[in-house]
Amino acid sequence: MDKLFRHYSIGHFINEPENPTGFEILQFGEMDEPEVDDVHKHTFYEIIWTDGGSSRQVIDYNEYEVQPRSLFFISPGQVHSFEEWKPLSGGSIFFTEEFFLLGQQDHDRLFELTFLDNFHSNPCLSLDVQGFEEIKNSITLLIKEYKRPDRNYKILQSLLHVILEQAQRHVNIKNPVASAKSSVVLYKRFRQLVEQNFTKNETPAFYAERLNITQHHLNRTCKAVAGITSSEVLRSRSMLEAKRLLTFSGLSVSEIASTLHYFDSSYFSKLFRTETGMSPLAFKAVMSEKYRIK
């Protein structure tokens, strides 16, 4: 199923597809339009900061209007498209997991950032003037270091960490009942396992066993971090893949149901309608029109 979408590395977004770079930062005025498919997946993280103008970003069928004084986060594996924009000022920070963790003793540090790799959180962080200026000052330092002929990647990494921690502070301000870091890390470990196994249509018990916790603990963690139960996490992931397959593959509804280990296609269709408010065929027709797929 991963073959449905091209997976692009950072090199593709600087029009150097063979470049194995793990970090880049570019302002919009400096960027050439990358030669990538309109609908695609990243193998890296991207932070878009917007000083002025606006854009409409789409991640897995959810549309977001990105306004000035905001950060927008894209994580690896998400299906992303950039639908429209008005003259933009700002830019993008691209980084890989390897770059973020290079030399770090705490490999959970990336997992502790609640706004990354969390398909149930809002990827758009709107900030007040003071909050945006604080983060923009750090971005300015990052740009200056990046443009130095003797740029130091330890400094770049440290400044990236500062920006992400500043963003996390503002996320916590907006959501004062924040989950414990241990819960966020556990939830993301669960999500990793889901990504590896969701086509098998396994139960929460399967995942709880592999995480060496009880189903109750898993359920409580999902509710605390994502606001939904573990069963709902699993169902939403299956239905997301069903949407992708209905939109971009030539598979029939029964073939998609079978691919996702739902061997009763009528039950699958009923579940899909409950999740989306549309039948699978109606959804396919709407998406085919939207993406001009014949």
CORTA-V544529 format. One record per residue. N is the residue number from 1. RES is the residue in one letter. SS is DSSP state (2 for helix, 1 for strand, 0 for the rest). NEAR is the number of other ideal C-beta (glycine too) atoms within 12 Angstrom. Layout:
n:N res:RES ss:SS near:NEAR
n:N res:RES ss:SS near:NEAR
This chain:
n:1 res:M ss:0 near:24
n:2 res:D ss:2 near:20
n:3 res:K ss:2 near:11
n:4 res:L ss:2 near:24
n:5 res:F ss:0 near:27
n:6 res:R ss:0 near:22
n:7 res:H ss:1 near:23
n:8 res:Y ss:1 near:31
n:9 res:S ss:0 near:32
n:10 res:I ss:2 near:35
n:11 res:G ss:2 near:25
n:12 res:H ss:2 near:29
n:13 res:F ss:2 near:36
n:14 res:I ss:0 near:27
n:15 res:N ss:0 near:19
n:16 res:E ss:0 near:17
n:17 res:P ss:0 near:19
n:18 res:E ss:0 near:11
n:19 res:N ss:0 near:17
n:20 res:P ss:0 near:18
n:21 res:T ss:0 near:26
n:22 res:G ss:0 near:25
n:23 res:F ss:1 near:39
n:24 res:E ss:1 near:38
n:25 res:I ss:1 near:37
n:26 res:L ss:1 near:30
n:27 res:Q ss:1 near:25
n:28 res:F ss:2 near:24
n:29 res:G ss:2 near:15
n:30 res:E ss:2 near:16
n:31 res:M ss:0 near:21
n:32 res:D ss:0 near:14
n:33 res:E ss:0 near:14
n:34 res:P ss:0 near:26
n:35 res:E ss:0 near:16
n:36 res:V ss:0 near:26
n:37 res:D ss:0 near:20
n:38 res:D ss:0 near:22
n:39 res:V ss:0 near:28
n:40 res:H ss:1 near:31
n:41 res:K ss:1 near:30
n:42 res:H ss:1 near:38
n:43 res:T ss:0 near:32
n:44 res:F ss:0 near:37
n:45 res:Y ss:1 near:41
n:46 res:E ss:1 near:38
n:47 res:I ss:1 near:40
n:48 res:I ss:1 near:40
n:49 res:W ss:1 near:43
n:50 res:T ss:1 near:37
n:51 res:D ss:1 near:28
n:52 res:G ss:1 near:23
n:53 res:G ss:1 near:24
n:54 res:S ss:1 near:26
n:55 res:S ss:1 near:31
n:56 res:R ss:1 near:23
n:57 res:Q ss:1 near:33
n:58 res:V ss:1 near:29
n:59 res:I ss:1 near:34
n:60 res:D ss:0 near:29
n:61 res:Y ss:0 near:31
n:62 res:N ss:1 near:23
n:63 res:E ss:1 near:20
n:64 res:Y ss:1 near:31
n:65 res:E ss:1 near:22
n:66 res:V ss:1 near:37
n:67 res:Q ss:0 near:27
n:68 res:P ss:0 near:25
n:69 res:R ss:0 near:28
n:70 res:S ss:1 near:34
n:71 res:L ss:1 near:43
n:72 res:F ss:1 near:41
n:73 res:F ss:1 near:40
n:74 res:I ss:1 near:38
n:75 res:S ss:0 near:36
n:76 res:P ss:0 near:32
n:77 res:G ss:0 near:34
n:78 res:Q ss:0 near:35
n:79 res:V ss:1 near:36
n:80 res:H ss:1 near:40
n:81 res:S ss:1 near:30
n:82 res:F ss:1 near:29
n:83 res:E ss:1 near:22
n:84 res:E ss:1 near:17
n:85 res:W ss:1 near:23
n:86 res:K ss:1 near:17
n:87 res:P ss:1 near:15
n:88 res:L ss:1 near:28
n:89 res:S ss:1 near:22
n:90 res:G ss:1 near:35
n:91 res:G ss:1 near:31
n:92 res:S ss:1 near:39
n:93 res:I ss:1 near:41
n:94 res:F ss:1 near:37
n:95 res:F ss:1 near:40
n:96 res:T ss:0 near:27
n:97 res:E ss:2 near:27
n:98 res:E ss:2 near:23
n:99 res:F ss:2 near:28
n:100 res:F ss:2 near:38
n:101 res:L ss:2 near:22
n:102 res:L ss:0 near:22
n:103 res:G ss:0 near:15
n:104 res:Q ss:0 near:20
n:105 res:Q ss:0 near:8
n:106 res:D ss:0 near:14
n:107 res:H ss:0 near:17
n:108 res:D ss:0 near:20
n:109 res:R ss:0 near:25
n:110 res:L ss:0 near:35
n:111 res:F ss:0 near:32
n:112 res:E ss:0 near:34
n:113 res:L ss:0 near:35
n:114 res:T ss:0 near:39
n:115 res:F ss:0 near:37
n:116 res:L ss:0 near:36
n:117 res:D ss:0 near:34
n:118 res:N ss:0 near:36
n:119 res:F ss:0 near:39
n:120 res:H ss:0 near:31
n:121 res:S ss:0 near:33
n:122 res:N ss:0 near:26
n:123 res:P ss:0 near:35
n:124 res:C ss:1 near:32
n:125 res:L ss:1 near:38
n:126 res:S ss:1 near:27
n:127 res:L ss:0 near:28
n:128 res:D ss:0 near:16
n:129 res:V ss:2 near:13
n:130 res:Q ss:2 near:14
n:131 res:G ss:2 near:24
n:132 res:F ss:2 near:28
n:133 res:E ss:2 near:17
n:134 res:E ss:2 near:24
n:135 res:I ss:2 near:38
n:136 res:K ss:2 near:30
n:137 res:N ss:2 near:19
n:138 res:S ss:2 near:32
n:139 res:I ss:2 near:35
n:140 res:T ss:2 near:22
n:141 res:L ss:2 near:23
n:142 res:L ss:2 near:39
n:143 res:I ss:2 near:27
n:144 res:K ss:2 near:17
n:145 res:E ss:2 near:25
n:146 res:Y ss:2 near:30
n:147 res:K ss:2 near:17
n:148 res:R ss:0 near:14
n:149 res:P ss:0 near:7
n:150 res:D ss:0 near:10
n:151 res:R ss:0 near:19
n:152 res:N ss:0 near:16
n:153 res:Y ss:2 near:24
n:154 res:K ss:2 near:16
n:155 res:I ss:2 near:20
n:156 res:L ss:2 near:34
n:157 res:Q ss:2 near:30
n:158 res:S ss:2 near:23
n:159 res:L ss:2 near:31
n:160 res:L ss:2 near:40
n:161 res:H ss:2 near:29
n:162 res:V ss:2 near:24
n:163 res:I ss:2 near:36
n:164 res:L ss:2 near:33
n:165 res:E ss:2 near:24
n:166 res:Q ss:2 near:33
n:167 res:A ss:2 near:39
n:168 res:Q ss:2 near:32
n:169 res:R ss:2 near:24
n:170 res:H ss:2 near:28
n:171 res:V ss:2 near:32
n:172 res:N ss:2 near:23
n:173 res:I ss:2 near:19
n:174 res:K ss:2 near:21
n:175 res:N ss:0 near:21
n:176 res:P ss:0 near:10
n:177 res:V ss:0 near:13
n:178 res:A ss:0 near:22
n:179 res:S ss:0 near:30
n:180 res:A ss:0 near:17
n:181 res:K ss:2 near:23
n:182 res:S ss:2 near:18
n:183 res:S ss:2 near:29
n:184 res:V ss:2 near:35
n:185 res:V ss:2 near:27
n:186 res:L ss:2 near:33
n:187 res:Y ss:2 near:41
n:188 res:K ss:2 near:38
n:189 res:R ss:2 near:29
n:190 res:F ss:2 near:44
n:191 res:R ss:2 near:36
n:192 res:Q ss:2 near:26
n:193 res:L ss:2 near:28
n:194 res:V ss:2 near:39
n:195 res:E ss:2 near:27
n:196 res:Q ss:2 near:18
n:197 res:N ss:2 near:23
n:198 res:F ss:2 near:32
n:199 res:T ss:2 near:24
n:200 res:K ss:2 near:20
n:201 res:N ss:0 near:28
n:202 res:E ss:0 near:26
n:203 res:T ss:0 near:20
n:204 res:P ss:2 near:32
n:205 res:A ss:2 near:19
n:206 res:F ss:2 near:23
n:207 res:Y ss:2 near:36
n:208 res:A ss:2 near:27
n:209 res:E ss:2 near:18
n:210 res:R ss:2 near:21
n:211 res:L ss:0 near:27
n:212 res:N ss:0 near:13
n:213 res:I ss:0 near:25
n:214 res:T ss:0 near:16
n:215 res:Q ss:2 near:22
n:216 res:H ss:2 near:15
n:217 res:H ss:2 near:24
n:218 res:L ss:2 near:36
n:219 res:N ss:2 near:30
n:220 res:R ss:2 near:24
n:221 res:T ss:2 near:35
n:222 res:C ss:2 near:40
n:223 res:K ss:2 near:22
n:224 res:A ss:2 near:26
n:225 res:V ss:2 near:38
n:226 res:A ss:2 near:34
n:227 res:G ss:0 near:20
n:228 res:I ss:0 near:24
n:229 res:T ss:0 near:23
n:230 res:S ss:2 near:37
n:231 res:S ss:2 near:26
n:232 res:E ss:2 near:23
n:233 res:V ss:2 near:34
n:234 res:L ss:2 near:38
n:235 res:R ss:2 near:29
n:236 res:S ss:2 near:31
n:237 res:R ss:2 near:37
n:238 res:S ss:2 near:33
n:239 res:M ss:2 near:36
n:240 res:L ss:2 near:32
n:241 res:E ss:2 near:40
n:242 res:A ss:2 near:45
n:243 res:K ss:2 near:32
n:244 res:R ss:2 near:33
n:245 res:L ss:2 near:35
n:246 res:L ss:2 near:39
n:247 res:T ss:2 near:33
n:248 res:F ss:2 near:31
n:249 res:S ss:0 near:25
n:250 res:G ss:0 near:15
n:251 res:L ss:0 near:23
n:252 res:S ss:0 near:18
n:253 res:V ss:2 near:31
n:254 res:S ss:2 near:21
n:255 res:E ss:2 near:20
n:256 res:I ss:2 near:35
n:257 res:A ss:2 near:30
n:258 res:S ss:2 near:19
n:259 res:T ss:2 near:27
n:260 res:L ss:0 near:38
n:261 res:H ss:0 near:23
n:262 res:Y ss:0 near:29
n:263 res:F ss:0 near:14
n:264 res:D ss:0 near:16
n:265 res:S ss:2 near:25
n:266 res:S ss:2 near:16
n:267 res:Y ss:2 near:18
n:268 res:F ss:2 near:33
n:269 res:S ss:2 near:28
n:270 res:K ss:2 near:18
n:271 res:L ss:2 near:28
n:272 res:F ss:2 near:34
n:273 res:R ss:2 near:20
n:274 res:T ss:2 near:17
n:275 res:E ss:2 near:25
n:276 res:T ss:2 near:26
n:277 res:G ss:0 near:12
n:278 res:M ss:0 near:21
n:279 res:S ss:0 near:23
n:280 res:P ss:2 near:36
n:281 res:L ss:2 near:20
n:282 res:A ss:2 near:18
n:283 res:F ss:2 near:28
n:284 res:K ss:2 near:30
n:285 res:A ss:2 near:16
n:286 res:V ss:2 near:20
n:287 res:M ss:2 near:27
n:288 res:S ss:2 near:18
n:289 res:E ss:2 near:13
n:290 res:K ss:2 near:21
n:291 res:Y ss:0 near:23
n:292 res:R ss:0 near:10
n:293 res:I ss:0 near:18
n:294 res:K ss:0 near:6
